[in-house]
Amino acid sequence: MKTLIREKRKERNMTQEELSEALKVSRQTIISLEKGKYKPSLVLAHKLAQIFECTIEDLFIFEGDENV
């Protein structure tokens, strides 16, 4: 799964630390999300979409035959 979290975060001049604090998760979680190594819960994906004022689909791009 590809994410656009890093791009959206940088558009808003947010650090990983600031985003992690806003979401109440660790900075390591943000790093893993940005690298596509962690699939967030629906609640976390929704919070990200709210922060970036976009849809969940704008942040997460499913590729290939991923188990959704």
PDB file of N, CA, C and O in Angstrom:
ATOM      1  N   MET A   1       0.843  -1.171   0.000  1.00  0.00           N
ATOM      2  CA  MET A   1       0.000   0.000   0.000  1.00  0.00           C
ATOM      3  C   MET A   1       0.889   1.234   0.000  1.00  0.00           C
ATOM      4  O   MET A   1       1.816   1.343   0.802  1.00  0.00           O
ATOM      5  N   LYS A   2       0.607   2.135  -0.879  1.00  0.00           N
ATOM      6  CA  LYS A   2       1.346   3.396  -0.956  1.00  0.00           C
ATOM      7  C   LYS A   2       0.562   4.452  -0.181  1.00  0.00           C
ATOM      8  O   LYS A   2      -0.669   4.451  -0.187  1.00  0.00           O
ATOM      9  N   THR A   3       1.281   5.346   0.480  1.00  0.00           N
ATOM     10  CA  THR A   3       0.605   6.431   1.192  1.00  0.00           C
ATOM     11  C   THR A   3       1.145   7.781   0.737  1.00  0.00           C
ATOM     12  O   THR A   3       2.272   7.896   0.255  1.00  0.00           O
ATOM     13  N   LEU A   4       0.320   8.779   0.902  1.00  0.00           N
ATOM     14  CA  LEU A   4       0.726  10.150   0.600  1.00  0.00           C
ATOM     15  C   LEU A   4       0.819  10.976   1.884  1.00  0.00           C
ATOM     16  O   LEU A   4       0.727  12.203   1.857  1.00  0.00           O
ATOM     17  N   ILE A   5       1.002  10.284   2.998  1.00  0.00           N
ATOM     18  CA  ILE A   5       1.048  10.963   4.292  1.00  0.00           C
ATOM     19  C   ILE A   5       2.231  11.920   4.365  1.00  0.00           C
ATOM     20  O   ILE A   5       2.078  13.058   4.808  1.00  0.00           O
ATOM     21  N   ARG A   6       3.392  11.478   3.943  1.00  0.00           N
ATOM     22  CA  ARG A   6       4.578  12.338   3.998  1.00  0.00           C
ATOM     23  C   ARG A   6       4.354  13.620   3.179  1.00  0.00           C
ATOM     24  O   ARG A   6       4.670  14.720   3.634  1.00  0.00           O
ATOM     25  N   GLU A   7       3.811  13.464   1.979  1.00  0.00           N
ATOM     26  CA  GLU A   7       3.574  14.621   1.114  1.00  0.00           C
ATOM     27  C   GLU A   7       2.582  15.588   1.754  1.00  0.00           C
ATOM     28  O   GLU A   7       2.803  16.799   1.762  1.00  0.00           O
ATOM     29  N   LYS A   8       1.491  15.048   2.289  1.00  0.00           N
ATOM     30  CA  LYS A   8       0.477  15.893   2.934  1.00  0.00           C
ATOM     31  C   LYS A   8       1.064  16.583   4.171  1.00  0.00           C
ATOM     32  O   LYS A   8       0.787  17.755   4.425  1.00  0.00           O
ATOM     33  N   ARG A   9       1.866  15.856   4.924  1.00  0.00           N
ATOM     34  CA  ARG A   9       2.481  16.421   6.135  1.00  0.00           C
ATOM     35  C   ARG A   9       3.417  17.564   5.764  1.00  0.00           C
ATOM     36  O   ARG A   9       3.404  18.614   6.407  1.00  0.00           O
ATOM     37  N   LYS A  10       4.228  17.362   4.729  1.00  0.00           N
ATOM     38  CA  LYS A  10       5.179  18.400   4.319  1.00  0.00           C
ATOM     39  C   LYS A  10       4.470  19.619   3.732  1.00  0.00           C
ATOM     40  O   LYS A  10       4.933  20.748   3.900  1.00  0.00           O
ATOM     41  N   GLU A  11       3.345  19.395   3.042  1.00  0.00           N
ATOM     42  CA  GLU A  11       2.563  20.527   2.519  1.00  0.00           C
ATOM     43  C   GLU A  11       2.134  21.457   3.653  1.00  0.00           C
ATOM     44  O   GLU A  11       2.015  22.668   3.471  1.00  0.00           O
ATOM     45  N   ARG A  12       1.906  20.869   4.818  1.00  0.00           N
ATOM     46  CA  ARG A  12       1.465  21.644   5.985  1.00  0.00           C
ATOM     47  C   ARG A  12       2.620  22.031   6.900  1.00  0.00           C
ATOM     48  O   ARG A  12       2.407  22.552   7.995  1.00  0.00           O
ATOM     49  N   ASN A  13       3.845  21.775   6.444  1.00  0.00           N
ATOM     50  CA  ASN A  13       5.034  22.091   7.232  1.00  0.00           C
ATOM     51  C   ASN A  13       4.975  21.492   8.639  1.00  0.00           C
ATOM     52  O   ASN A  13       5.367  22.133   9.614  1.00  0.00           O
ATOM     53  N   MET A  14       4.482  20.258   8.730  1.00  0.00           N
ATOM     54  CA  MET A  14       4.417  19.549  10.004  1.00  0.00           C
ATOM     55  C   MET A  14       5.593  18.604  10.121  1.00  0.00           C
ATOM     56  O   MET A  14       6.033  18.019   9.131  1.00  0.00           O
ATOM     57  N   THR A  15       6.091  18.458  11.315  1.00  0.00           N
ATOM     58  CA  THR A  15       7.122  17.455  11.563  1.00  0.00           C
ATOM     59  C   THR A  15       6.429  16.127  11.894  1.00  0.00           C
ATOM     60  O   THR A  15       5.232  16.089  12.180  1.00  0.00           O
ATOM     61  N   GLN A  16       7.195  15.061  11.850  1.00  0.00           N
ATOM     62  CA  GLN A  16       6.648  13.766  12.255  1.00  0.00           C
ATOM     63  C   GLN A  16       6.224  13.814  13.715  1.00  0.00           C
ATOM     64  O   GLN A  16       5.212  13.223  14.092  1.00  0.00           O
ATOM     65  N   GLU A  17       6.984  14.506  14.523  1.00  0.00           N
ATOM     66  CA  GLU A  17       6.669  14.631  15.948  1.00  0.00           C
ATOM     67  C   GLU A  17       5.341  15.358  16.147  1.00  0.00           C
ATOM     68  O   GLU A  17       4.512  14.927  16.949  1.00  0.00           O
ATOM     69  N   GLU A  18       5.136  16.448  15.428  1.00  0.00           N
ATOM     70  CA  GLU A  18       3.873  17.192  15.547  1.00  0.00           C
ATOM     71  C   GLU A  18       2.680  16.337  15.135  1.00  0.00           C
ATOM     72  O   GLU A  18       1.639  16.352  15.792  1.00  0.00           O
ATOM     73  N   LEU A  19       2.839  15.594  14.048  1.00  0.00           N
ATOM     74  CA  LEU A  19       1.758  14.730  13.594  1.00  0.00           C
ATOM     75  C   LEU A  19       1.494  13.618  14.597  1.00  0.00           C
ATOM     76  O   LEU A  19       0.339  13.292  14.874  1.00  0.00           O
ATOM     77  N   SER A  20       2.547  13.040  15.139  1.00  0.00           N
ATOM     78  CA  SER A  20       2.361  11.966  16.112  1.00  0.00           C
ATOM     79  C   SER A  20       1.642  12.481  17.364  1.00  0.00           C
ATOM     80  O   SER A  20       0.814  11.775  17.940  1.00  0.00           O
ATOM     81  N   GLU A  21       1.955  13.697  17.777  1.00  0.00           N
ATOM     82  CA  GLU A  21       1.285  14.279  18.943  1.00  0.00           C
ATOM     83  C   GLU A  21      -0.186  14.537  18.656  1.00  0.00           C
ATOM     84  O   GLU A  21      -1.040  14.299  19.510  1.00  0.00           O
ATOM     85  N   ALA A  22      -0.486  15.025  17.452  1.00  0.00           N
ATOM     86  CA  ALA A  22      -1.878  15.299  17.077  1.00  0.00           C
ATOM     87  C   ALA A  22      -2.700  14.013  17.033  1.00  0.00           C
ATOM     88  O   ALA A  22      -3.893  14.024  17.336  1.00  0.00           O
ATOM     89  N   LEU A  23      -2.063  12.914  16.659  1.00  0.00           N
ATOM     90  CA  LEU A  23      -2.758  11.633  16.537  1.00  0.00           C
ATOM     91  C   LEU A  23      -2.669  10.788  17.806  1.00  0.00           C
ATOM     92  O   LEU A  23      -3.343   9.766  17.930  1.00  0.00           O
ATOM     93  N   LYS A  24      -1.829  11.226  18.751  1.00  0.00           N
ATOM     94  CA  LYS A  24      -1.584  10.468  19.986  1.00  0.00           C
ATOM     95  C   LYS A  24      -1.018   9.081  19.676  1.00  0.00           C
ATOM     96  O   LYS A  24      -1.460   8.071  20.223  1.00  0.00           O
ATOM     97  N   VAL A  25      -0.034   9.064  18.788  1.00  0.00           N
ATOM     98  CA  VAL A  25       0.706   7.840  18.468  1.00  0.00           C
ATOM     99  C   VAL A  25       2.193   8.165  18.553  1.00  0.00           C
ATOM    100  O   VAL A  25       2.570   9.327  18.704  1.00  0.00           O
ATOM    101  N   SER A  26       3.031   7.148  18.457  1.00  0.00           N
ATOM    102  CA  SER A  26       4.469   7.384  18.506  1.00  0.00           C
ATOM    103  C   SER A  26       4.988   7.909  17.165  1.00  0.00           C
ATOM    104  O   SER A  26       4.352   7.736  16.125  1.00  0.00           O
ATOM    105  N   ARG A  27       6.136   8.543  17.214  1.00  0.00           N
ATOM    106  CA  ARG A  27       6.774   9.009  15.984  1.00  0.00           C
ATOM    107  C   ARG A  27       7.126   7.815  15.100  1.00  0.00           C
ATOM    108  O   ARG A  27       7.075   7.910  13.874  1.00  0.00           O
ATOM    109  N   GLN A  28       7.479   6.701  15.718  1.00  0.00           N
ATOM    110  CA  GLN A  28       7.787   5.488  14.963  1.00  0.00           C
ATOM    111  C   GLN A  28       6.581   5.024  14.146  1.00  0.00           C
ATOM    112  O   GLN A  28       6.742   4.513  13.038  1.00  0.00           O
ATOM    113  N   THR A  29       5.387   5.200  14.683  1.00  0.00           N
ATOM    114  CA  THR A  29       4.169   4.852  13.934  1.00  0.00           C
ATOM    115  C   THR A  29       4.059   5.710  12.687  1.00  0.00           C
ATOM    116  O   THR A  29       3.703   5.208  11.620  1.00  0.00           O
ATOM    117  N   ILE A  30       4.359   6.995  12.806  1.00  0.00           N
ATOM    118  CA  ILE A  30       4.306   7.897  11.655  1.00  0.00           C
ATOM    119  C   ILE A  30       5.336   7.466  10.609  1.00  0.00           C
ATOM    120  O   ILE A  30       5.039   7.438   9.415  1.00  0.00           O
ATOM    121  N   ILE A  31       6.529   7.134  11.056  1.00  0.00           N
ATOM    122  CA  ILE A  31       7.575   6.674  10.133  1.00  0.00           C
ATOM    123  C   ILE A  31       7.100   5.435   9.386  1.00  0.00           C
ATOM    124  O   ILE A  31       7.240   5.356   8.166  1.00  0.00           O
ATOM    125  N   SER A  32       6.544   4.472  10.101  1.00  0.00           N
ATOM    126  CA  SER A  32       6.064   3.238   9.477  1.00  0.00           C
ATOM    127  C   SER A  32       4.907   3.504   8.519  1.00  0.00           C
ATOM    128  O   SER A  32       4.831   2.898   7.450  1.00  0.00           O
ATOM    129  N   LEU A  33       4.013   4.405   8.898  1.00  0.00           N
ATOM    130  CA  LEU A  33       2.905   4.770   8.004  1.00  0.00           C
ATOM    131  C   LEU A  33       3.429   5.392   6.717  1.00  0.00           C
ATOM    132  O   LEU A  33       2.989   5.039   5.623  1.00  0.00           O
ATOM    133  N   GLU A  34       4.367   6.316   6.857  1.00  0.00           N
ATOM    134  CA  GLU A  34       4.904   7.003   5.679  1.00  0.00           C
ATOM    135  C   GLU A  34       5.642   6.047   4.743  1.00  0.00           C
ATOM    136  O   GLU A  34       5.659   6.250   3.529  1.00  0.00           O
ATOM    137  N   LYS A  35       6.242   5.019   5.302  1.00  0.00           N
ATOM    138  CA  LYS A  35       6.963   4.044   4.477  1.00  0.00           C
ATOM    139  C   LYS A  35       6.046   2.948   3.940  1.00  0.00           C
ATOM    140  O   LYS A  35       6.485   2.096   3.167  1.00  0.00           O
ATOM    141  N   GLY A  36       4.777   2.964   4.345  1.00  0.00           N
ATOM    142  CA  GLY A  36       3.839   1.947   3.901  1.00  0.00           C
ATOM    143  C   GLY A  36       4.046   0.601   4.561  1.00  0.00           C
ATOM    144  O   GLY A  36       3.593  -0.421   4.045  1.00  0.00           O
ATOM    145  N   LYS A  37       4.731   0.588   5.706  1.00  0.00           N
ATOM    146  CA  LYS A  37       5.018  -0.668   6.398  1.00  0.00           C
ATOM    147  C   LYS A  37       3.982  -0.986   7.469  1.00  0.00           C
ATOM    148  O   LYS A  37       4.032  -2.046   8.092  1.00  0.00           O
ATOM    149  N   TYR A  38       3.055  -0.077   7.680  1.00  0.00           N
ATOM    150  CA  TYR A  38       2.045  -0.249   8.718  1.00  0.00           C
ATOM    151  C   TYR A  38       0.696   0.136   8.137  1.00  0.00           C
ATOM    152  O   TYR A  38       0.545   1.218   7.569  1.00  0.00           O
ATOM    153  N   LYS A  39      -0.277  -0.741   8.277  1.00  0.00           N
ATOM    154  CA  LYS A  39      -1.631  -0.441   7.820  1.00  0.00           C
ATOM    155  C   LYS A  39      -2.418   0.053   9.026  1.00  0.00           C
ATOM    156  O   LYS A  39      -2.593  -0.681   9.998  1.00  0.00           O
ATOM    157  N   PRO A  40      -2.891   1.285   8.969  1.00  0.00           N
ATOM    158  CA  PRO A  40      -3.563   1.869  10.127  1.00  0.00           C
ATOM    159  C   PRO A  40      -4.965   1.298  10.326  1.00  0.00           C
ATOM    160  O   PRO A  40      -5.574   0.751   9.407  1.00  0.00           O
ATOM    161  N   SER A  41      -5.445   1.439  11.535  1.00  0.00           N
ATOM    162  CA  SER A  41      -6.842   1.105  11.810  1.00  0.00           C
ATOM    163  C   SER A  41      -7.716   2.119  11.084  1.00  0.00           C
ATOM    164  O   SER A  41      -7.241   3.172  10.658  1.00  0.00           O
ATOM    165  N   LEU A  42      -8.977   1.797  10.949  1.00  0.00           N
ATOM    166  CA  LEU A  42      -9.905   2.725  10.304  1.00  0.00           C
ATOM    167  C   LEU A  42      -9.980   4.033  11.091  1.00  0.00           C
ATOM    168  O   LEU A  42     -10.080   5.110  10.504  1.00  0.00           O
ATOM    169  N   VAL A  43      -9.934   3.937  12.403  1.00  0.00           N
ATOM    170  CA  VAL A  43      -9.995   5.140  13.247  1.00  0.00           C
ATOM    171  C   VAL A  43      -8.786   6.035  12.981  1.00  0.00           C
ATOM    172  O   VAL A  43      -8.935   7.247  12.826  1.00  0.00           O
ATOM    173  N   LEU A  44      -7.595   5.450  12.928  1.00  0.00           N
ATOM    174  CA  LEU A  44      -6.384   6.236  12.676  1.00  0.00           C
ATOM    175  C   LEU A  44      -6.399   6.827  11.265  1.00  0.00           C
ATOM    176  O   LEU A  44      -6.015   7.980  11.071  1.00  0.00           O
ATOM    177  N   ALA A  45      -6.837   6.049  10.295  1.00  0.00           N
ATOM    178  CA  ALA A  45      -6.932   6.562   8.918  1.00  0.00           C
ATOM    179  C   ALA A  45      -7.906   7.731   8.856  1.00  0.00           C
ATOM    180  O   ALA A  45      -7.656   8.713   8.156  1.00  0.00           O
ATOM    181  N   HIS A  46      -9.003   7.633   9.576  1.00  0.00           N
ATOM    182  CA  HIS A  46      -9.992   8.711   9.604  1.00  0.00           C
ATOM    183  C   HIS A  46      -9.413   9.971  10.247  1.00  0.00           C
ATOM    184  O   HIS A  46      -9.625  11.079   9.753  1.00  0.00           O
ATOM    185  N   LYS A  47      -8.685   9.801  11.344  1.00  0.00           N
ATOM    186  CA  LYS A  47      -8.054  10.956  12.002  1.00  0.00           C
ATOM    187  C   LYS A  47      -7.049  11.634  11.072  1.00  0.00           C
ATOM    188  O   LYS A  47      -6.987  12.862  11.013  1.00  0.00           O
ATOM    189  N   LEU A  48      -6.268  10.842  10.351  1.00  0.00           N
ATOM    190  CA  LEU A  48      -5.316  11.404   9.387  1.00  0.00           C
ATOM    191  C   LEU A  48      -6.045  12.219   8.322  1.00  0.00           C
ATOM    192  O   LEU A  48      -5.631  13.327   7.983  1.00  0.00           O
ATOM    193  N   ALA A  49      -7.125  11.662   7.805  1.00  0.00           N
ATOM    194  CA  ALA A  49      -7.896  12.362   6.779  1.00  0.00           C
ATOM    195  C   ALA A  49      -8.462  13.674   7.318  1.00  0.00           C
ATOM    196  O   ALA A  49      -8.489  14.678   6.607  1.00  0.00           O
ATOM    197  N   GLN A  50      -8.910  13.667   8.565  1.00  0.00           N
ATOM    198  CA  GLN A  50      -9.421  14.901   9.164  1.00  0.00           C
ATOM    199  C   GLN A  50      -8.323  15.944   9.302  1.00  0.00           C
ATOM    200  O   GLN A  50      -8.537  17.113   8.983  1.00  0.00           O
ATOM    201  N   ILE A  51      -7.160  15.538   9.768  1.00  0.00           N
ATOM    202  CA  ILE A  51      -6.048  16.476   9.939  1.00  0.00           C
ATOM    203  C   ILE A  51      -5.657  17.100   8.607  1.00  0.00           C
ATOM    204  O   ILE A  51      -5.400  18.301   8.525  1.00  0.00           O
ATOM    205  N   PHE A  52      -5.613  16.264   7.553  1.00  0.00           N
ATOM    206  CA  PHE A  52      -5.176  16.747   6.244  1.00  0.00           C
ATOM    207  C   PHE A  52      -6.325  17.249   5.379  1.00  0.00           C
ATOM    208  O   PHE A  52      -6.116  17.635   4.229  1.00  0.00           O
ATOM    209  N   GLU A  53      -7.542  17.244   5.931  1.00  0.00           N
ATOM    210  CA  GLU A  53      -8.734  17.738   5.233  1.00  0.00           C
ATOM    211  C   GLU A  53      -8.879  17.106   3.848  1.00  0.00           C
ATOM    212  O   GLU A  53      -9.005  17.794   2.835  1.00  0.00           O
ATOM    213  N   CYS A  54      -8.855  15.772   3.843  1.00  0.00           N
ATOM    214  CA  CYS A  54      -9.014  15.023   2.605  1.00  0.00           C
ATOM    215  C   CYS A  54      -9.737  13.721   2.929  1.00  0.00           C
ATOM    216  O   CYS A  54     -10.131  13.492   4.073  1.00  0.00           O
ATOM    217  N   THR A  55      -9.909  12.877   1.929  1.00  0.00           N
ATOM    218  CA  THR A  55     -10.535  11.583   2.167  1.00  0.00           C
ATOM    219  C   THR A  55      -9.466  10.539   2.480  1.00  0.00           C
ATOM    220  O   THR A  55      -8.283  10.739   2.204  1.00  0.00           O
ATOM    221  N   ILE A  56      -9.894   9.450   3.048  1.00  0.00           N
ATOM    222  CA  ILE A  56      -8.981   8.343   3.307  1.00  0.00           C
ATOM    223  C   ILE A  56      -8.384   7.855   1.993  1.00  0.00           C
ATOM    224  O   ILE A  56      -7.203   7.514   1.927  1.00  0.00           O
ATOM    225  N   GLU A  57      -9.207   7.823   0.950  1.00  0.00           N
ATOM    226  CA  GLU A  57      -8.738   7.366  -0.360  1.00  0.00           C
ATOM    227  C   GLU A  57      -7.650   8.267  -0.936  1.00  0.00           C
ATOM    228  O   GLU A  57      -6.830   7.821  -1.738  1.00  0.00           O
ATOM    229  N   ASP A  58      -7.645   9.548  -0.522  1.00  0.00           N
ATOM    230  CA  ASP A  58      -6.597  10.470  -0.971  1.00  0.00           C
ATOM    231  C   ASP A  58      -5.250  10.150  -0.325  1.00  0.00           C
ATOM    232  O   ASP A  58      -4.204  10.498  -0.873  1.00  0.00           O
ATOM    233  N   LEU A  59      -5.268   9.495   0.827  1.00  0.00           N
ATOM    234  CA  LEU A  59      -4.043   9.210   1.573  1.00  0.00           C
ATOM    235  C   LEU A  59      -3.459   7.832   1.303  1.00  0.00           C
ATOM    236  O   LEU A  59      -2.242   7.652   1.350  1.00  0.00           O
ATOM    237  N   PHE A  60      -4.320   6.858   1.021  1.00  0.00           N
ATOM    238  CA  PHE A  60      -3.884   5.480   0.892  1.00  0.00           C
ATOM    239  C   PHE A  60      -4.232   4.925  -0.483  1.00  0.00           C
ATOM    240  O   PHE A  60      -5.389   4.958  -0.901  1.00  0.00           O
ATOM    241  N   ILE A  61      -3.231   4.418  -1.177  1.00  0.00           N
ATOM    242  CA  ILE A  61      -3.427   3.876  -2.521  1.00  0.00           C
ATOM    243  C   ILE A  61      -3.107   2.391  -2.475  1.00  0.00           C
ATOM    244  O   ILE A  61      -1.975   1.987  -2.209  1.00  0.00           O
ATOM    245  N   PHE A  62      -4.124   1.594  -2.740  1.00  0.00           N
ATOM    246  CA  PHE A  62      -3.936   0.141  -2.747  1.00  0.00           C
ATOM    247  C   PHE A  62      -3.390  -0.282  -4.095  1.00  0.00           C
ATOM    248  O   PHE A  62      -3.875   0.147  -5.142  1.00  0.00           O
ATOM    249  N   GLU A  63      -2.370  -1.134  -4.056  1.00  0.00           N
ATOM    250  CA  GLU A  63      -1.723  -1.590  -5.275  1.00  0.00           C
ATOM    251  C   GLU A  63      -1.792  -3.098  -5.371  1.00  0.00           C
ATOM    252  O   GLU A  63      -1.618  -3.796  -4.371  1.00  0.00           O
ATOM    253  N   GLY A  64      -2.039  -3.600  -6.549  1.00  0.00           N
ATOM    254  CA  GLY A  64      -1.994  -5.043  -6.771  1.00  0.00           C
ATOM    255  C   GLY A  64      -3.047  -5.820  -6.040  1.00  0.00           C
ATOM    256  O   GLY A  64      -4.170  -5.350  -5.859  1.00  0.00           O
ATOM    257  N   ASP A  65      -2.685  -7.025  -5.612  1.00  0.00           N
ATOM    258  CA  ASP A  65      -3.631  -7.946  -4.969  1.00  0.00           C
ATOM    259  C   ASP A  65      -3.491  -7.921  -3.458  1.00  0.00           C
ATOM    260  O   ASP A  65      -3.399  -8.973  -2.826  1.00  0.00           O
ATOM    261  N   GLU A  66      -3.475  -6.760  -2.887  1.00  0.00           N
ATOM    262  CA  GLU A  66      -3.348  -6.657  -1.432  1.00  0.00           C
ATOM    263  C   GLU A  66      -4.601  -7.199  -0.778  1.00  0.00           C
ATOM    264  O   GLU A  66      -5.707  -7.039  -1.294  1.00  0.00           O
ATOM    265  N   ASN A  67      -4.419  -7.830   0.344  1.00  0.00           N
ATOM    266  CA  ASN A  67      -5.564  -8.273   1.135  1.00  0.00           C
ATOM    267  C   ASN A  67      -6.118  -7.057   1.859  1.00  0.00           C
ATOM    268  O   ASN A  67      -5.477  -6.490   2.743  1.00  0.00           O
ATOM    269  N   VAL A  68      -7.298  -6.681   1.471  1.00  0.00           N
ATOM    270  CA  VAL A  68      -7.899  -5.483   2.036  1.00  0.00           C
ATOM    271  C   VAL A  68      -8.783  -5.855   3.201  1.00  0.00           C
ATOM    272  O   VAL A  68      -9.387  -4.980   3.821  1.00  0.00           O
TER     273      VAL A  68
END
